[in-house]
Amino acid sequence: MPLNRRTALIVALIGLLAVSHGVIFIRLAGEAPALLIAFARVAIATAVLAPFGLLALPARAGLPAGALRRAVVASLLGGLFLALHFASWITSLERISIAESTILVSLTPVWVALIDGISGRGLPNRGLLLAILLCLTGTLVLAIDGAQRLDGDPLGLLLAVAGGLFMALYLVSGRQARTVLPTSSYATVCYGTAALLLGMAVLGMDIRITGHGWHTWAAMLALGLVSQVIGHTSYNWTLASLPPAFVAICLLGEPVLGALLGWLYLAEPVTTTAALSGILILAGLAVAIRGESARG
């Protein structure tokens, strides 16, 4: 396996571990409104990465203007889709159960496969398709543990579906931008766009910004630094070497590791059903990693 592909796999797993800590930080920042948490997450990441992203841009000055323009547009779209993902997913949780939302948002790898098929890139290979099936089965088992039936209101269900689709579009946009822009520059434009849009939503909806304790701000700072700067940026870095469908599969490992971290850090119990779903999702990840390792 080529060195850069092996490195990309390692970085993707680091990203998975960092993103999976997000549920812990969100729990610790629980008194803050959800959209404020989402805004703080991407705003902090933008502030950290912007100096590096701006310094890296001159190295791309010699590129054809058309290629650079398309990469910037893709980055802006990535930020739009990331903001829409957070907004639709968080809003869906206010209207339907976590179990229902989990099932529908977890369709991200399917959306990526469909987008690639429609755009002419072709469907994922058999290994990735098997991995998607295992992960989605595991996610369904995890979600069904808390749901007797899908009875959420139609708008909530639609928002959850949209959350998965917007995440897929975010990953696909990142793939296009990363063929031209360095990770830091792409992330600066993408996260900055998401922060601007989410900030406008926070102000427009008159969401309370002040009055939160220091521990809440500390949790949001950790969310931005760990889950966004390290987690999402790791995923974005790998998009230059790994297919978005693989990265989407990695995202499905988040609830499994999140549950394990909740047990380790917060002593939250892990049910038998959750353990079974975790085995299925981790098996899917293993199949995907093995398939990517064998490529090249």
N, C-alpha and C positions, 0 to 999 in steps of 0.2 A: 504494500500500500504506500503511495507517495507520502512524503513527510508532511506536506501541507494538509493533506486530507486527514491523516492521523491527528495532527494538531487541531484541525477543525472539530473533529469528534470530541477530543478532550475539552476544548473550549465550550462546545455545546453542552457537555455534561456539567461543566462549571456553571454555565448559564442556568441550567435546570436547577441546580442546587441553590443558586442565588435567588432566582425567581420564586422558588418554593418557600423561601423564608418570608415572602410577601404576606402570606396569610397570618403569620405570627405578628409582623409589624402592624398590619391592619387591625388585628385584634387588640393590640396594645394601644392603638390610636382610636379605639372604638368610639370615644365621645365626640370625635370630629365628624362633620357631615361627609358622606361618601365622595361627593364631587370635589370637595376641598382636598381630601386625601389624594384623589387622582391628580388634581392640579399640582399639588405640592410634589408629588412623585416625579412628574415630568419636568416641572420647573427647576427643581434641584438638579436633576440630571443635565438639563440644558446649561445651567450655570457652571457645572463642573466641566463639561465637555467643550463648551464654546471656545475657550482659548486655544485648545488643541485643534478643534475643527477649523478655526479661522487661520491658524498658522499653516495647516496642511493644504489649504486651497491654492496658494501660489504654485505648488508643485504640479497642479493640474491645468495651469494657465495655457500650456501648449497644446491642449486637446482641441479638436475641432469644436467650433462654437455650437454646432447642432447637438453633438454628443453631450457636452456639458449642460446645455439647456435642458435636454431630455432628462438628465440625471437630477437636476435641480427640481424639475417638475415632479419627477417620481418621488423625490424626498418630501416635497410639499404635500403630495397626495398621501404618502406614508403617514405624515403627521395628522392629516385630516382623518384617515382611516383609524389611526390609533386613538384619537380623541373620540371618534364615533363609537369605537369598540368599548372604551371605558364608559361613555355616557349611556349607551344602549344596554350594556350588561348590568351596570349598577342600577339603572332604572328598572330593569326587568326584575331584579331582586326585591324591589319594593312592591311588585304586583303579583309575582308568582313565587313558588317555593324554591329553595336552593336546589332541591333535587330536580325539579323541572328545568331550571336554568342550566344546571350542569349537563343534562342530556343534550340540550339544544346548542349551547355554546361549544360543546365538544365536537361539533360537526366540522370544525376548522379544517382538519386534514382532507375531509371529503370535498369541501369547497375548493381547496388548493388543487386537488386532483381534477375537479371539473373545470376550473379556470385554465389549467394547463392543457387539458384536452380540447377545450373550445378554442384556445389561442393557437393551437397547432403544435404545442410542445410535446404532446403525447401523454398518456397516462403513466403513473409511477410503475416501476418494475414489480415483478411478482412479490419480491421480498417486502417492499414498502406497502403493497396492497394487503399482504397478510398481516403486517405490523399494524396497519390502520384498523383492520378487522378485529384483531386481538385487543387493541387499546380501546376501541369504541365499545366492545363487549364488556370490558372491565369497567369503563365509565358508566355504562348502562346499569351494571350490577351495583356500582357504588351509589348511583342516583336513586335506584329503585328501593334501596334500603330505607329511604325517607319519604317515599311517595307511594300511596296506594293507587292513585290514578292521576292523570294529567287533567287537572280541573282549574288551572289558572285562567285568568281572563285572556281573551284573544290578543289584546295589545301587548300584554306581558310576554306571551309566548312568541309573538312576532319580534319583539325587541331582543329576546334571547337568541333567536335564529339570526337576527341581524348582527348581534355581537360576535358570533362565530364567523359570519361572512366578512365583517369588517377586519377581523384579525387575519383572515386569509388574504385579503386585499393588502393589508399592511405588510405581510411577509412577501407577497409577490412584488409589491412596489419596492421593497428593500432589495430584492434580488436585482431588479433593473438598475437601481441607483448605485449599488455596490460594484457593478461592473466598471464604473467610471470614478466614483468618489471614494476616498478613504473612509473608514468607519466613523472616525471622529467628525468629519464634515457632514456625512449623511445624518448621523445621530443628532448633530447640532441643529440642522435644518428641520429634521423630522420631529424631534422632541420639542423644539422651540415652537413649531407650528401647533403641536398638540397642546402645549402649555398656554399659548395665546388663546386658542379656541376654548379650552376648559376654563381659563381665567375669565373670559367673557361670559361663559355660562354661570360661573360662580357669582359674578357681579350682577348679571341679568336676573338671576333667580333670588338675589338678595340673601345668599347663604351666609351664615354667621362665620366670620373669619377670626375675630378676637375672642378672648375669654377662655381659651383652652390652656390646660396646664402644661408645664414644661415637659412632662413625660409624653404627652401627646405629640408635641413638636419634635421631641427626640425620636419617637417611633416613626414619624413621617420623614425625618431626616434619614433614618436608617433605611426606610423603604426606598427613598430616592437613590441613596448611595449604593445599596446592596442589590435590591431587586431590579432597579432600572439601569443604573450606570454599569454595574457588573453583569446583571442578568440579561436584560433585553439587549444591551450593547454586545454582549457575547454572542447572542443569537444573530444579531445583525452582521457581526464580523464573519460568522460562518456562512452567511448567504452567498459569499463569493466562491465557496467551495462545495457547499452542500445544498441539495434541493430544498425548496420551501416545505415540501411535504414531509421531509425528515424532521425539519425544525418544528413543524406543527405537531408531529408525533411526540417530540420532546416535551412540548407544552402540556401534553396529556399526562405526563408524569408528575405535574405540579400537585394535583390533589393527593396523590399517593405520598410523595415526600412531605407535603404540607401536613398530612395526618400524622406521619411518623414524627415530624418535628414538633407538632402539637403535643404528642405523647412525651417526647423527650423534655421539652421546655416547660410545658404547661400542665403536664400530667393528665391530659385529656385521653379518655379511653379510646381504643380502636376496636370496633366491633368485628365479629367474625366475617360478616358480609364485606366490610371494608377491607379486611385482610385478603379475602378471596379476589375482590376486584383489583387490589394492588398487585397480586400475583399475575393476573391477566395483563394488566397494563405494563408491568415490568417485563413480562414475557414479550409483549409487543415491542418494547424498547430494545430488548436484547436482539430480536429478529432484525429490527431496523439497523442497529449498530453493526451487527454481523454482516448484513447485506452491504452497508456502506464501506465496511472494512475490506470486503472482498473485491470491491470495485477498483478499477484503475490498473 
